[in-house]
Each structure stands twice: as structure tokens, then as C-alpha cells.
């Protein structure tokens, strides 16, 4: 491009920002400014990735002195945002899909050309190393003339099971094709040069909580000149299967673009007796060599903290690098190619009869006025336990307010319920202060996920401090916090754990989640002792039931739906508890006498081992599950080797792996919640068959859908 280092801006601080930011830095450009409608998210992104400035609007970003802006907002805003930036004199790099109308894409492309600005679209899988090798073979005629192209995107979409259901992708049936279809269309158009859709069908529909419909399976037939193609897209649970296969006049090629490797095959000998052996040997040689080189390359990339350690992020790295390095924009980035991809998606939806994509966020009915003024605040109410708790409180006639980062997600979760929703982050003093108005009881169920300790400090520990301090200022009468049994030392079968059992004395060597929950408990207890915070700590066991993935990490390591490795032998009884029983215990804790300052263990009767659980899971799902016992040291050893390497290169997320932590995953200790039952008048399910029915069977049925 014109000068260096270029000043780069980004609009949209969601999950896709990270690979874009790291790729831009690797390309030698300057991270100048980031914008998001949430000023907090923008500021957090600026701090994490090193942007010099942060803004809360695209208008402010457009006024900055950025040379290029990456547009990472929801698809219905792509072209609108690009047009504003182009008119402000900025070159633009759009995430796919380019837009939702091929005509509008061409109009915006013409605007970029008129103003002499770059307008690129990121179809990152086209820059995978293995695809570029295959592409070169096709373009140079190495495989001959293409006769047939088949491409699959068979990859589970978890949002269909667990949300967020207010995502744009789920706001209209056609949106799925515009979100995922460009991956397939880009391969097709890049290799064939064009595509005429003959037929398309969308099947396997599912009704969403928003009353929208989503099609989980799509099939497309068509051709271009002498070549034909078939495309298949499935978002149901199952083995990941993302392949591109080409049959040509001089051979065939197959690319696994999810894992970034490919091979070619052709007739190796004219003798049919030996051809099968020769072809198999050739394929084996190619894949064996590729696997060895790939493992070496990925490991070295991981040690260098490079995006090249994983195929998806490497494709982002290479795509962004090409955009900034090329004097002329690559054909695969050019806006005209992006417009062709959108035209293809339009043709597919037209042939399938799924209608047009939505050009706005999903319309969500706002909550009605609560039947009574809210007296209870639930933080983390849209989670697995939180949804059941809110329903339980409403059932009891209690006025409930939910503090959620996403008003849309909360409105969907509590549609038709008399629940008041406040949008905000519980780590914001202003949001917490506003949410506490008129509140007597607060439930803190929120948690965070992160890769480093700083993530948990910023996302869990400090927000908990803010929430508790504002609760004190508001004069709440009860502050109920959900900890975790993961913070216990539960490795020994000779240990009996109750609510009075202290947390693991080696908590500093435990996993980040267990440490974070323990740190939150510590600061809350300090506020209880020194300032009178009316604290009740509740530690749920392994919570099961419809609404969560039955492949529960607390039970075992599920490598796939048919491959399970136990934490240890898997024969000891686990501290399982139904989600409805947890919600009942939490609801009872609101006004139970004499429990302030106490910790209550929320576990059911010891009825099932991990082996029992997996056997019932397999019987219900119809899957033949292969199981294996694995001693904790066998998990710890590879973890140790990995962390030694990370420590050698001073990786920011390096840590000291703990054999003790792996041993605690076995939960061999005995859990005794009798004191909780007595304190709350709580009666969790104690019947084995009922636990299986509601905790496993209903969860499996809901997940299959």
C-alpha cells in the first residue's frame, strides 16, 4: 500500500478482533484505533492489543487519521459502515460476508474505485498454505480440466443449542447461508471462475426461542461451463468434516481445510492388480509427510506465539499479510469477488425458497412491567443455573430484575415472564448502582472464561468486588454467591467434604477457574467480616439437566461423542445435582434463617459414577461410546511438557501445571450436603432412576433437538 507503517483502525471489538489485531501487528502495520458501541469493550481491546486510541462510535473512528479500517461488525452493518468510512477517505477491509445484497456490494465497490481507495473482503480460508498449493496446481493445469468439485462444511454450530439467540445469524432462515455459505462459495468461485445454481434445498429445521426458524442442513447442486459442483452444509452435532474434493482429467485432490492438509491421487500404474496398492502408498506417503511437517510447524509456531499455530488463525494471518503486502489487491480480496460470493448466496436462497437475509438485528419483544416491584437482583441470570433460578423466583411471585450484558439475550431467555432487565456489566459501578435500586437480595451467578490470570482478575474478581461494594452501599439484606466444588481438595477417597470444609490449601496451584472462584470468596468474606456484607456462599456440585451439554467436563473428558476418557478410573460416585434442585436451593436461601456467613454445599445423593453416567448417555443417544480409564498423571505429563516449552519462551499465559489439580478432577472424595438440606429444608432428587431421567435423558433429548 502507499506508505508504512500504515495506521490501522478496527470497528467491532468482538471475538474476531483478536486474530485481525494480531495479524495486522505481524504485518508491520500500526494498531492506531479501535471502536465499539461499548466504550468499555473498546477500551479493553485497546489495552489488550495495543491500540493507541479507543472510540465508542464509527463516526469518531472515521474522523481519526487511520489509513485503513477493518470492519468487524455484524453483517447487516457491513456496507453501511464501509460507505461511511470510504466517504471519510479510509481504505476498508471487510470481514465476510461482504454484504447482504450483491447489487449494494457492487455499488460500494464502485464508490471505492471512484475515490481511489482499497476495498477488500476477507475470505481467509483461501489463504491456507495447503489450499494455495492446491490452487497453484489447478491454475497451472497440473490436475488437468476440472470435472467435479465437492465441498462440505459439516461442523456443529453450538449457538443453535445454547445461544445467544439474538445473534444476527439466527434472525432469519437465509442468514445461515450468508454467514457460513461464503466459505464454500469462495472456494468454488476461485477455482471454477463462476457458478450457476441448478438446485438447492434447506432441511432439518429447528424452531428457536425467538420463534424464528433455522435450517441446519443445506445442499446445493450446480455447474459452470463443463464442471459440476455439489455443496453440503450441516450444523448438527457430529464429527467435524470440512473438505474440498476435486476430480479432474489428470487426477483428484482432496483438501481438509479445517486441518489444513491435502493430497492428490491419480492412476499410478496401468496394471489394475497393483494400482490400488500404488495409489494407497502414494496417499499414505503424502499424508504422512504432511502430518510430520505440520506438527513440527505448528509446535514451533506455538512456541513463537504465532497465529500460525492453528489453521484458522494462520489463514487470517496470511490473508491480512497479503492485503497489506501486495501492490495490487489480490483477486481473492477484491470487492468484485466478494460481490460474486454474495450473488451465489442469493441464488442459493432463491432456489431453496428460504427468503432474503434480514438487514437488521432480530426484533425482540421487550419485557413487560413486573407484576410487583423487583426485590431480587440476579447477576448471571441468562446462564444455565440462572435461567432456572429466575423461573423459580417468578413462580413464587417474587419481583425479579436481571443485570445482563445483553438486553437481547436476556429478553429472549425470559420471554413472556414478568422480569425487569437492566443492560450492563456488573463490574461497572454505574450499572451496579442503578441495578440495586429497591433490591433486598442479590444473586451473583456470573463467571468468566479466560486464558490467563489477568483475564480472571479483570473479568471475575474485580467485578465481584465492585458488585459487593455497591451492594453494601445499597443496603441489601442478603448477598448470595455461587462458588464451585472445583475449589476443594477432592482427590482423596478418604476425605469427606461438607459446606464447612475449607477450600484447597493448595488453591494457588489449581486451575484458573477454581482459583478465581476461591479469590472471589476470599474478598467477599473479607467484606463480610469487616463491613458486614450479608454473605451466603453456595457451592453447587456437577450440575446436570436439560439446557446444558450432556458431554459434561465435570464427568469425563469427551474427546468426541463416541470417545470418552475418565478422570482416573471413573468408578467412584460423583457429586451430581439436578439444575432444578440447585435453583430450588438458591431460591430457599433468600430467606432461610441463620445462614448468613455460612457456606452451603449443594450436591445430590451419590447415585452415579462417571462410568454409569456415560453408559446411560450412550444408551439414550444411540452412540456406542468407547471409554478408557486414564490416571491423572497421564493428563499432567503432556500438560507439563507443553508448559515447560511455554515457560522457555516466556509465553504470556505460561503457568506451572499441577498433578494435584488433575487428581482433584476425579472427585474421589465423599460429598455430604446434609447440613444444607437441614438449613434450607431442601430435598434434592435422591432416586437413581429420576436422576438419570431428568439429568441425562432429558439433556440428551434437548441437545439432539
NULO-882458 format. One record per residue (C-alpha): x, y, z. Coordinates in steps of 0.05 Angstrom, whole numbers, plus 32768, in hexadecimal, padded with zeros to 4 digits. Example, Ala and Ser with C-alpha at 12.3 -4.5 7.8 and 13.67 -1.06 7.14 Angstrom:
BEGIN
80F67FA6809C/81117FEB808F/
***
This chain:
BEGIN
800080008000/801480497FFD/80408055803A/805980328078/804A802780AF/8001802D809F/7FD2804380D6/7F9C800E80DE/7F5980158100/7F267FE08111/7EDB7FE7811E/7EBB7FAF8148/7EDE7F938185/7EC17F4D8182/7EE57F098180/7EFE7F128138/7F257F51814B/7F5D7F29816B/7F767F05812D/7F6F7F448104/7F967F6E8136/7FCE7F3B813D/7FD27F3180F2/7FD77F7C80E5/800F7F818119/80337F4780F8/802C7F6A80B4/80527FA680CF/80177FD780CF/80068003810B/7FC97FF58137/7FB0803C813B/7F68803C8152/7F2F800D8165/7EE5801D816B/7EA97FF98187/7E63800F819D/7E7A7FFA81E3/7EAF802B81FA/7EC67FF8822D/7ED17FC181F9/7EF77FF281CD/7F2380088207/7F307FC0821B/7F447FAE81D3/7F727FEA81CF/7F957FD6820F/7F9A7F8C81FC/7FB47F9481B5/7FD77FD781B8/7FAA80068191/7FBD804E819D/7F75806781A0/7F2F804C81AE/7EEC80698199/7EA3805881A5/7E898068815F/7E9C805C8117/7E9480A7810B/7ECC80B6813B/7EF78080811A/7EE9809E80D6/7F0280E280EF/7F4480C38106/7F8380C180DB/7F7F807680CD/7F9480618087/7F6E801F8087/7F34800680B1/7F217FBD80BC/7ED57FB680C0/7EC47F7F80F3/7E7C7F918103/7E3E7F6580F5/7E337F5880AB/7DF57F8480A5/7E227FBF80B6/7E5C7FAE8088/7E4B7FD9804B/7E2D80128072/7E6D8017809C/7E9A800E805F/7E778046803A/7E8080768074/7ECA80668079/7ED6806A802E/7EB580AE802D/7EE580C28065/7F2080AE803A/7F31806C805B/7F42802B8038/7F187FF28053/7F247FA88062/7EE17F85806C/7ED57F438090/7EAB7F148067/7E747F168052/7E807F56802B/7E377F688032/7DF17F4E802A/7DE27F677FE4/7E0F7F5C7FA7/7DF37F9B7F87/7E067FC47FC5/7E4A7FA37FC7/7E587FB97F80/7E4180007F90/7E7080057FCB/7EA87FE77FA2/7E9D801C7F6C/7EA180517FA2/7EE580377FB9/7EFF80377F72/7EE6807E7F66/7F0A80967FA4/7F4A80707F95/7F4580477FD6/7F4F7FFE7FE4/7F127FD47FF6/7F247F8D8008/7EFB7F528022/7F187F1D804F/7F0C7ED68036/7F447EBB8062/7F407E718052/7F577E82800B/7F9B7E928029/7FA87E51804D/7FEC7E358039/7FCF7DF38021/7F987E167FF9/7FCB7E437FD7/7FF27E067FC1/7FB47DE57FA6/7F9F7E267F85/7FE27E2C7F62/7FDB7DE67F47/7F967DF67F2C/7FAA7E397F0E/7FE87E1C7EEB/7FC17DE17ED0/7FE67DAF7EFB/7FA67D877F08/7F887D917EC3/7F427DAA7EB6/7F137DAA7EF2/7ED77D7E7EE8/7EB87D7C7F2E/7EC07DA57F6E/7EA27D907FB0/7EA77DBA7FEF/7E8D7DAB8035/7E857DD78073/7E6B7DA580A6/7E7B7DC680E8/7E507DCE8126/7E357E138135/7E2D7E158181/7E037E54817E/7DC97E2B8164/7DC77E0681A7/7DDD7E3A81DA/7DDA7E7E81B8/7DE47EB881B9/7DA37EB68193/7DA47F018184/7DE07EF88156/7DD47F12810F/7DE37ECE80F1/7DA47EB28113/7D757EEC8103/7D5C7ED180C0/7D607E8D809C/7D8B7EA88063/7DBF7EC58092/7DE07E82809D/7DF37E7E8054/7E0E7EC58054/7E377EB88093/7E547E738082/7E487E6C8038/7E7E7E9E8023/7EB37E6D803A/7E9B7E3A8007/7E8A7E6C7FD1/7ECF7E8B7FD5/7EF17E487FC6/7EC07E3A7F8E/7EC67E7E7F6C/7F117E827F74/7F1C7E3E7F52/7EE57E3D7F1E/7EDF7E877F10/7E947E877F14/7E587E5F7F2D/7E127E537F14/7DE37E367F49/7DB67E007F2E/7D947DEB7F6E/7D987DF77FB9/7D747DDC7FF5/7D747DF1803E/7D5D7DBB806F/7D607DA580B7/7D3D7DE380D2/7D3E7DF6811B/7D117E27813E/7D377E598169/7D217E7B81A9/7D177EBA8181/7CE27E978156/7D127E9B811B/7D247E5E80F3/7D6B7E4680E2/7D7D7E1180AF/7DB47DE480C7/7DC27DC28084/7DCC7DDF803E/7DDB7DBC7FFC/7DEC7DE07FBB/7DF57DC67F74/7E0F7DEC7F39/7E457DF57F05/7E707E247EDD/7E837E167E96/7E987DCD7E92/7E9F7DC47EDE/7E697DB27F10/7E687DBC7F5B/7E457DA67F9B/7E487DCB7FDD/7E317DB08020/7E297DD78061/7E147DB980A3/7E157DDA80E8/7DFE7D9E8111/7E297D7B8145/7E5B7D49812A/7EA17D3E8111/7EBE7D7E80F2/7EC17D7380A6/7ED87DAE807D/7EF27D95803A/7EFE7DAD7FF3/7F057D767FBF/7F157D7F7F75/7F107D4C7F3E/7F377D627F00/7F4D7D427EBF/7F937D357ED9/7F867D227F21/7F607D327F60/7F707D5D7F9C/7F527D607FE1/7F5B7D998013/7F487D97805D/7F447DE28067/7F317DDB80B0/7F747DBB80BD/7F9C7DD78083/7FB67D9B805D/7FA87D7C801A/7FBE7D457FEB/7FB97D337FA3/7FAB7CF17F83/7FAE7CD67F3D/7FB97C967F16/7FFE7C7E7F2D/80047C417EFF/7FE07C257EC3/7FDD7BE27EE5/7F9A7BDE7F0B/7FB67BA87F39/7FE87BD97F57/7FC67C1C7F4E/7F9F7C1B7F90/7FDE7C0C7FB7/80057C417F91/7FD07C767F9C/7FC97C667FE6/80157C687FEE/80177CAC7FCB/7FE07CC97FF6/7FFF7CAC8035/80427CCA8023/80257D0F8016/7FFA7D118055/80317CF48081/80637D288069/80307D60806F/801D7D4A80B6/80667D4A80CD/80747D8E80AF/80337DAB80C8/80407D948110/80867DB2810F/806D7DF380F1/80337DFB8121/805D7DEC815F/80937E1E814B/805D7E52813B/803D7E47817F/80807E5181A1/80897E92817B/80437EA78190/80317EAC8146/7FEB7EA98127/80077E7280FB/7FFF7E408134/7FB77E31811D/7F9A7E2C80D6/7F637E5F80DF/7F8E7E9480FE/7FC67E8680CD/7F967E918093/7F847ED480B3/7FCE7EE680BA/7FDD7ED68072/7F9E7EF88057/7FAD7F39807D/7FF77F36806A/7FE57F308020/7FB47F6A8024/7FEA7F988040/80267F7E8019/800A7F7B7FD2/80137FB97FA6/7FD37FA57F83/7F997F877FA9/7F967F3B7FA4/7F5C7F207F7A/7F437EF97FB6/7F3D7F3A7FDE/7F207F657FA7/7EDB7F817FB3/7EC37F647F71/7ED37F1E7F8A/7EAF7F2D7FCB/7E727F447FA3/7E727F037F7B/7E727EDB7FBC/7E357F027FD4/7E137EF77F90/7E1E7EAC7F99/7DFE7EAE7FDF/7DC37ED37FC2/7DBB7E9F7F8C/7DBE7E667FBF/7D897E867FEC/7D5E7E947FB0/7D617E4C7F98/7D557E317FDF/7D1B7E607FEC/7D367E79802E/7D297EC28021/7D597EFD8027/7D8A7F0A8060/7D767F3A8096/7D947F7F8090/7D8B7F9280D9/7D957F72811E/7D627F408135/7D227F61814E/7D1A7F4F8197/7CDC7F5F81BF/7CF07F8781FC/7CDD7F6E8240/7C9B7F84825E/7C937FA882A0/7CA07F7882DB/7C637F648302/7C857F81833F/7CC17FAE8349/7D027F868345/7D1F7F748388/7D527F41836E/7D8C7F4E833E/7DAA7F148318/7DEF7F1E82F8/7E007EE782C7/7DB67ED882BE/7DBB7EC28275/7DE87E878286/7DD47E3E8290/7DC67E4582DA/7DB07E8D82D7/7D777E8082A7/7D5A7E4B82D5/7D637E778312/7D3F7EB282F2/7D057E8482DE/7D027E688325/7D007EAE8344/7CCA7EC68313/7CA27E878322/7CA37E9B836B/7C887EE0835A/7CC87F058368/7CDB7F43833F/7D1C7F36831A/7D4E7F6382F8/7D857F4582CC/7DC67F6A82BF/7DE17F52827C/7E157F6A824B/7DE47F5B8213/7D9D7F748218/7D8B7F4C81DB/7DA57F0A81F7/7D817F168239/7D407F298216/7D417EE881EF/7D527EBF822D/7D187EDC8254/7CE57EE8821D/7C9F7EEB8239/7CB87EEF8281/7CAD7F2C82AD/7CF77F3A82B4/7D187F7E82B3/7D597F81828B/7D927FB18296/7DC97FB18262/7E0F7FB9827D/7E4E7F998298/7E4F7F8A82E2/7E977FA482E5/7E7D7FE982D4/7E6D80128312/7E39803B82EC/7E167FFC82D2/7E187FDA8316/7E008018833B/7DC4801F830C/7DB37FD48310/7DB17FD5835D/7D7880078363/7D437FE8838F/7D677FA58395/7D6A7F7C83D5/7D8B7F3C83BC/7DC17F338387/7DD77EF28366/7E1C7EF48347/7E207EBA8316/7E4C7EDB82E1/7E8F7EBE82CD/7EC37ECA8297/7EF17EA1826C/7F387EB4825A/7F7C7E9A8246/7FA57EBF827A/7F9E7ED482C2/7F977F1D82AE/7F587F0A8287/7F397EF082C7/7F4F7F2B82F0/7F2F7F5C82BE/7EF27F3182AD/7EE17F0F82EF/7F067F25832E/7F047F718327/7EBC7F72830D/7EA87F48834A/7EC97F7C8377/7EA37FB48354/7E617F908359/7E6A7F8083A3/7E7F7FC783B5/7E437FE48391/7E167FB083B3/7E307FC983F6/7E23801183E2/7DDC7FFF83CC/7DCF7FDC840F/7DBB7F9783F4/7DA67F658428/7DC47F278407/7DFD7F1C83D4/7DFC7ED583BA/7E3A7EBF8394/7E437E7E836D/7E897E628374/7E9F7E1D835B/7EB17DDA8376/7EED7DDE8348/7F0E7E08837D/7F107DCE83AE/7F487D9B83B7/7F1E7D60839F/7F537D2F8389/7F547D0083C4/7F1F7CCA83CF/7F2B7CD2841A/7F147D1B841A/7ECD7D2F842E/7EB77D728413/7E807D9D8431/7E6F7DE7842E/7E9E7DF28468/7EDA7DD28445/7F0F7E078436/7F247E1483EF/7F617DF083D3/7F9E7E0983F9/7FC47E0183B7/7F917E2B8391/7FCA7E558373/7FDE7E198349/7F997E098331/7F787E1A82EE/7F687E6382E1/7F1C7E5A82E9/7F237E39832D/7F557E6E8343/7F297EA7832C/7EEC7E8D834F/7F147E84838F/7F317ECA8389/7EEA7EE68382/7ED57EC083C0/7F107EDC83E7/7F017F2483D6/7EB77F1B83E5/7EC77EFC8429/7EF57F378438/7EBB7F668429/7E8E7F3B8454/7EBE7F3F848F/7ED37F888489/7E967FAA846D/7E5C7F7B847C/7E4C7F638435/7E127F328441/7E357EFA841B/7E1E7EB4840D/7E4C7E8883E3/7E2E7E4D83BE/7E597E19839A/7E327DF08367/7E4C7DAB8352/7E4E7D91830B/7E0D7DB082F1/7DE77D8782BD/7DA57D8B8299/7D857DA58259/7DA47DE58241/7DED7DD38246/7E1A7DA6821E/7E137D5E8238/7E5D7D538226/7E6D7D728269/7EB67D828277/7EAA7D7682C1/7E9B7D2E82B1/7ED27D1C8280/7EFA7D348245/7ECE7D2D8207/7EFE7D2A81CC/7EC17D2081A0/7E7B7D0481A7/7E977CBD81A2/7EDA7CC581C5/7EDE7CD28210/7F187CD28240/7F097CD1828A/7F2B7CFB82BF/7F4C7CBF82E0/7F267C7D82E2/7EE27C9D82DE/7EC37C6C8310/7EB87C99834C/7E747CBA8358/7E727D038340/7E537D408362/7E1D7D48832D/7DE27D768338/7DA77D89830D/7DA47DD182F5/7D5C7DD7830F/7D747DC18354/7DAB7DF58353/7D797E2B8340/7D4B7E148378/7D847E1883AB/7D987E5E8394/7D507E758398/7D487E5A83DE/7D897E7D83F3/7D687EC083E8/7D447EC0842A/7D5D7E828450/7D6F7E978497/7DB47E9084B6/7DDD7E868477/7DFF7ECA846E/7E4A7EBF8472/7E447E758462/7E597E4B8426/7E277E18840D/7E397DDC83E3/7E057DD083AC/7E0D7D878396/7DDD7D4D838E/7DE27D0783A7/7E1E7CDE838D/7DF87CB4835A/7E217CB0831B/7E6A7CA78308/7E897CC482C9/7E847C7E82AA/7E3A7C7A82BC/7E2E7CC0829F/7E517CB1825D/7E2E7C6E8256/7DEA7C90825D/7DFF7CC7822E/7E127C9581F8/7DD37C6D8201/7DA77CAA81FA/7DCD7CCA81BF/7DD67C89819A/7E217C938195/7E517C5A81A4/7E817C7E81D2/7EC87C6581DA/7EE27C738220/7F267C708240/7F3F7C7B8287/7F797CAC8289/7FA37CBA82C6/7FAB7D0482D8/7FF67D0382CB/7FE77CF18282/7FC27D33827A/7FF67D5882A3/80347D40827C/80237D5E8238/800A7D9C825C/804E7DA1827D/80747D99823C/80497DCF821B/80527DFF8255/809D7DF48258/80A17E0B8210/80737E47821E/809E7E5B8259/80DD7E578230/80C27E8A81FF/80A27EB48236/805C7EAA821A/802B7EDB8239/7FFD7EA3824F/80337E76826B/80267E5282AC/803E7E1982D9/80147DDB82CB/7FFD7DB78309/7FF47D6B8311/7FC97D7B834E/7F997DA38323/7F907D6882F3/7F857D39832D/7F4E7D668348/7F277D5C8307/7F187D15831D/7EEC7D2E8357/7EFC7CF0837F/7EEA7D1283C0/7EA67D0783DF/7E777D4383DC/7E467D4C8415/7E117D82840E/7DE57D6D8449/7DF17DAF846D/7DD87DD58430/7D997DAB842D/7D8D7DB98476/7D9B7E048472/7D6F7E0F8435/7D3B7DD9843C/7D567DC283F9/7D467D7E83DA/7D6D7D70839A/7D5D7D338370/7D767CF58393/7D5C7CC18362/7D8E7CA48331/7D5C7C9A82F8/7D407CE08300/7D877CFD82FE/7D957CD682BE/7D537CEC829F/7D587D3682AF/7DA37D3E82B1/7DB87D158275/7D7E7CFF8249/7D5D7D438247/7DA07D65823A/7DAF7D368200/7D6A7D3F81E2/7D707D8A81E6/7DB57D8A81C7/7DA07D5E818D/7D637D8B8183/
***
